[in-house]
Amino acid sequence: MVGRFFGKDIMTKPTCPFCGMLVQRPREVPTREMPLGVCSCGAVYACDVTGHNLGTAMIEALVHACSGDWDCAWDLTPDEDYLDKQLKHYDLETHHVIHGGVYEGRRIAGVLYFIRLSKPANAKDLPAPADGTASPEPVAPPKASGRVSSRHEVEDLIKAYDLKTLLDLAGRDKRVLRDAKRVLYSAEKLFRWRAAEALGKISAVIVPKDPGTVSKLLQGLFTSVSDTAASSWGSVDAIGEIISALPDHFSGFLPQLVQISRDPARLPEVLRAMGKIGETRPDLLRRYSYPMIPLLHHPDSEVRGYAAILLGHVKAFEAKEDLARLKEDMTPIDIYRTGQIERTTIDQLADESLAKL
């Protein structure tokens, strides 16, 4: 340990990654999940003491940077309206960065997640610095300029399944991507699935000009799935739609998608997402097909049905006998196709897949 950090301070006081100034210990704020702080430069930071809830930390910091205005927070675009940085190995107890990751036998994995808006945030709800210095002067959160669409308009277009108009808007205003993401959290299944499809198609429009925004969206979707404190409805379906629409850009995320299937509750969603990817790039999924064959006998009808769809898309000839056995399975299942939910049966899906082998 000494050799590794020879010539370096093992413990340092935390500084703002934007301005380099020392920051105060983050404090608890009523109604918020994580301790929060504000730097003299206007950056807001949230403390994730475990380092495993970065998605929540980002949301906490972003919403507080917007004075608790969720609508404002969701309207903001990364790298355009705000920047984010992380300070790792932060220990809330000592208020120091522990570069070795271990202190007095404790593992230090905390993270300070910083958000700085393009204009100073209204920080009236944030704790004042302990040294008595004033918080940044309240200024209205930045407003989106030159918008050609509103959040409600995007929601209405998704609900009406008017993808042509939606994609026209996306070509002029990439904020449509963020507005569409909000619809993923709808309680209505059809609305969520349409939003997931829309995100894939919108991403294909935006990537040629701004691949970074779509990459960050995809990473955020994965984070929301792994973060139990964050809403992740529709996230796995959106991941499948984006990779399906842009396999040459984002097929590297496939191992992460497959890993999610280890959660039994997520298995139907992952199979559905992989089936969507299999429609456009079955070659990417062939190496995952063999372990999927036993799922054709799974007790969950959704698992059996989505596994049958996936194996048909990738032309898994070795699954032919197992698929044939499903021809007597009359269990009903809902399938999303071209904007509608279709009620079908497992035997019909098996027939469709067998016809592709």
N, C-alpha and C positions, 0 to 999 in steps of 0.2 A: 504493500500500500504506500509506504513512504517513497520507495523508488519510483512508483508510477506517478506520483505527484511532486517529485523533487523539483524545487524551484517554483512551485505554484502554491497558492493559498488553498488549503483543503476546504475551508469555510469562507464564504464571502457574503457581504450584505447584498440583498437583491436590488438590482437597478432596472430601470425601465429600458426595454430593448429598443425603444424609439428615440429616447432623448438622452439616455445614459445617467439620468438622475436617480438618486436613491429613492425607493418607494417605501411607504409605510406598511405595517402589517395589515392585511385585509381584515375587515370586521364583519360580523353578522349584520344582516339587514333584514328587517321584518318583511315577510312574504317571499323572500328569496331563499333558494336552496343552498347556496354556497356563500362563503365569506367574500366580500367585494372591497375594492379599493379604487382610488383615483389618483393618477399621477399629476403633477403640476403642469405637464404638457397637454393634459386633457385625455390621455389614454385611460381606459377603464380596464380593470383586471379582476378576474374571478379565480378563486383558489380551489383546485381539485386536489384534495389531500391524498387521494389514492393514485392519481394518474390514470385511472381507468374510465373516467367519465368525461372525456374531453369534449364530446358532443354537447353535453349539458353545460359544461363550463363556457363553451363558445356562445351558446344561446343566452346563458345568464349574463355574460359580459355585454353581448350585443343588445339585449333588451334593456339593460340598465343604461347603456350608452344612449339609448333612445328614450330615456326617462320612463321606462316601463311601457312604452307604446309598441305593442306587438306588431301592429300593422306596419308601422314605420320600419321596424327591424326586418320584417320579411320583405319589404320593398327594396332594401339595400342590396347592392351588388358587390361581391368581393373584389378587391383590388381597384375598384372604381369609387365606391362610396366609403369603403373602410379597408384597413389593413389589419392583419392579425399576426401575432408572434407568440411564442411560448418560452417560458423560463422554466427549465426542468430541474429536477432534484431539489425542489424547494421544500423546506421544513417549516410548517406553520408554527410548531412549538418553539423553535429557537429563532424564527424569522431570519433564517440564513439559507443560502444555497449550499448544499453539501455535495461537492463535486464527486466524491467517491461513491455516493449513493448509500452509504451506511454511516450511522452516527450512534455511538454508544450502544451498539447491538441492534439498533433499529434500522430497518430498510427505509430509505428516503426516496419516495417515488412521486412526491407531490409536484404539481405543475401550476404556475401562475399563467393564466391565459389572458393575453392582452388584446384589446380591440381599440383602434384609434380611428375615429370617423374623419372624413375629409374636412369637416368643420368641427369645432369644439362641441362636445355634447352638453346637454342640460343635465348636470350632475347633482341636482338638488336633493335627490333621494339617496345619494351615496354618503357613506360615512366620511366625516371631515378628517384630514390627516391628524395624527396624534400630536404632531409638533405645533399645532395651532395655525399653520399656514392656511390660507383661504383656498377653498376649492375653486376650480375654474369658473369663470363668470358664466351663468346660464345663458345659453344661446339655443335658439330653436334648432332641432335636429335637421340635417340636410334634407331637402326635398328633391325628389327625382325630377330632373329637368328634361324637357323635350319628350315626355312620354307620349306615345301614340295609342296607348291602351291603359285601361284601369284593371285593378285586380278583379273587380266584379265582372268586368267584360270578359276576362279570360275564363273565369268560372262559368259564365253563361255559355261561352263557346264550347267548353268541354262538355257541359251538361247536354248541349244540343248536338254534340259530336260533329261540330263544324270545323274539321281539321284544316280545311283549305284556308279559311279566313284566319285561323289561329296561326298557321305557318307563315302567312303573309305578314302578320303582325310581328312574329318572331324575327323575320328577316330585317325588320326596321328597328326593333326594340328587344334586346336580349333579356330585359327584365321579365318578359313573358315566361321565361324559364322558371324564375323564382315564384311567380304567381301560380304557375301550374303545379309547382311542388306543394303549395299549400293545400291543394285539393286532394292530395294523397291522404290527408288526415280526415277525409269525409267518413261519416258513419255508414254511408250507402255504398254497398259493394260495387255496383255498376259504375257509380261516379268515380270511385277509386281506380278501378281498372281502366276507365277511359283516361283518367289523369295520367296513369302510368304509361299508357300507349302514347299519349300526347307528349310526355316528357322525352320519350325516345325519338319521336319525329322532330320535336323542337331542337333537341340536341344535335341532330344531323344537320339542321339549318345553321346552328351557331358555331359548330366546331371549326369550319373552314376559316372563320375570322377570329375566333376566340376559344381555342381548345382548353385553355386553362380554367375557364369558368365551368365548363362541363366536367372536367376532371375533378374539380373541387366539389361540385355537386355530387358526383359519384362517390367520392370519398366520404362526404357527409352522410349519404344514404347508408353506407356500410357502418359508419359510426353509430347512426341511430338504431341500427339493428342490434349491435353489440351492447349498446347502452340501455339498460333496463329502465332508466329514469326518463328516457326520451320517447316520444311517440314515434312508432315506426310502421304504422299502418300503411300498406301499399309500397313500402320501401323496396322489398325484395322484387316485387313485380316491376317496379321502375328500373331497378338494376338490370333485370333481364331485358327490358325493352331498350335501354340505352346501349348495352353491349350488342344486342341483336342488330340495332340500327348502325352501330359503329364498331364492328368487330376488329377492324384493322387498327383502331385507336386504343380499344379498351379490353381486348381479349386477355390481357395480362391480369385482369381482375378475376378471371374464372376460378383459380384456386381458392380465393377468398369466398366466392359464392358457394363453392362446393363445401367449404368448411362449415358454413352456416347450417348445412343439412345435418350436422351432428346433434343439433337441437331437435328432438322429435316433433315439437310443436311447429317448427319452421319447415319441416321436410316437404309438405305439400307445396308450399310457396316456392321453395328452391327448385323442385321438379318442374313446376309451372314456368318458372323463369328460364330454366335450362331448355325446356321444350320450345320456348319462344326463340332462344338463340339457335336451337337446332333447325329452325325453319330457314334461317339464312346461311348459317355456317355449320352444318353437321360435322364437318371434318374436325372442328375444334373440340367436339364432345366425344368422339369415338373412344378415346382412352378412358373415359369415365363410364362407358356403357355397360361393361361386364358386371361391375358391382351393383348396377341398377336392376339386373334381371330378377334377383330374389324379391325385389319390391313389388313384383307383379302378384305376389301372394300375401302382401301386407294386409292386416285386418282393417286398415283405414281405406275406405273406398276412394278417397281423393288421391291417396298415394298410389293405389293401383292404377287409377285412371290416368294420372299425369305421367306415371312411369311408362305406361303403354304408349302415350303420345310421343314422349321423348325417344323411346327405343325405335318407334316407327320412323321418326325424322332422321335418326342416325343410321338407319338400315342395319340394325343389329340382328343379323341372320341367326346368331346363336340363341336369340330369344324366341324363335319361331314356335317351338313346341309350347313354351310357357304362355305365349300370347294366344295360341289356339285353345288352351284350357280356359281362357277368359271368355270364350264365346258362349258360355252358359251363365255368365255373370250378368244378371239383369239389373244390377244396382244402379239407381239414377245418380247422375253427377252433373253439376253446372260447369259449362265451358264458356270462356269469353272469346268471341270471334267478331272482328270488324264492328266493334262498338256495341255489341249485344251479348246478353247472356243466353246461351242455348242449353236447354235441358236435354241431355242425352243419357246413354247407359254405357256401362263398362264394356259390354259385348260389342256395341257399335264402334267404340274407340279401338277395340282390339281388331275388329274387321278392317278399319281404316289403316291401321298400322301394318297388318299382315299384307295388305294390298301394295304396300311400299317396299316390301322385302323381295 
